[in-house]
Amino acid sequence: MTKSFSKSNLMTGIAFAALFGVVIVTLRLATGGYGGPSSIPECNSNTTRDMLQDAFKDSPQATLGLKLLKIGDIGVVGKDLLDENEKVRHRVCVADIFTNRGRKPVFFNMSWADAQKSQVYLEAPMLPF
């Protein structure tokens, strides 16, 4: 016996998954212009804030009504992972996020998107809203 799903059940399942732990995959790739960025940006930099804001705009939760009101303080979590040249290759941050659904800490990480280190990839594995 095969089970069938109605379109409304499928949409409800998708909405539930989006609200409770969907991974935000490609949020924004930051490029520093002609040669790309020279390093992973600091957690509290304007570039990072712009990337995080874009992450919210492009998230599945935004299509379900989540609105970013403000990005508060942003700090580093733990120690940066360094490459063989002692340059940052991976940084974890936490931001104090204000939305129409409340205020929560949002953890995210930044790393190089390519071997040439020309683009920075920001990922927020889970939005707690």
N, C-alpha and C positions, 0 to 999 in steps of 0.2 A: 504494500500500500504506500503510495507516495503522498506526501503532504504538500498542499499548495498554500501559497501565501497571497493574501489580497494586497493590492497596491497600498491601501491605507496602513496595513500591518507593516509592510516594508518601510514606508515613510516614517512610521512611528519608531521603528527599530533604528533607522538611520539618525533620526533626531535624538534618540536616547544615547546612541554612541557618540554623537557630536557633543552632547552636553557633559558626558561623563568620561572623559579621557581620550579623546581623539588626538592623535599625534599631529602636530603641525609640521609638515615636512619642509618644503622650501618656503622660507619666510621672506628673506630678501638677501640678495647677494650684494654686498657693498664693494664698490670699486672706487679706487682713489684717483680716477681720471686716467691719464695717459699710461702711467706705469703700474697702476694698481696701488693698493695700500702697501705701506712699508712694514706694517705690523698689525697684529690683532688689536682692534681698538680697546681702549679702557672701558670698563663697565659703565661708567657714568658719562661717557662722551656723547656729544650731539649725534654722531654717526650711529652709535648704539641705540640711542633713544629713537632716532628715525627708523632704524631697522625693527625695533620692537613695536613701534606704532604701526608700521606696515604689517607686521605679523598679526596684530589684532584685526586690522582691516580685512586681511585675506583669510582669516580663520573660519572654520565651519560654524563656530559659535556666533560670529558676526552675522551670518545669514539667518540665525535664529534669534537675533535681537540684542546680542551683547554689544554694548557701546563703551568704548574706552573714554573715560572722562579726564584722567590725569595719570601721568607716570610720576610717582614720587621719587624717593631716594633709591639709588641703585648701588649695590656693593658687590665685591668679589666674594665668592664662596670658596674657601680652601686655598690651595696653592695652584698657580698656573702650571700646566704641563709644558715643558720646554723641549725644543729640538736639540740636535747635536751642536748647534751654534749658540746655545743658550738664549734663543729667541722663543717667544711664546708661540706654541702651536695649538693650544686648547685652553680656553678660559671659561669658567663657570661663574655666573652672576645670579643675583636675586634682585628683583625690582618690587617696590611697593606700588601696586596697581589699584587704581580707583575706577570702578565701572558702575554702570547702572544696576548691577547685581551685587554690589558690595566692594569691599576693600580686601585684597588678598596679596600674599607674597607670590610672585611668579618666578620660578627658577628657569634659567635658559643658559645655553652654552654657545660659544663662538669658536670656530675653527676655520682652517683653510679649506676652501671648496675645491681647490685644484692643486696639482703638484707644483705648478709655477708660482704659487702663492700670490695670485693676482686678484683673487676674490675671497671675501670673508663670508662664511656661512653662519647664520644665526638660526638656532633651533630651540623652540620651547616644547619639550616633550609632552607636557600636559598642562592645559589651563584649568585651574581649580574652580571654575565658575559653572 
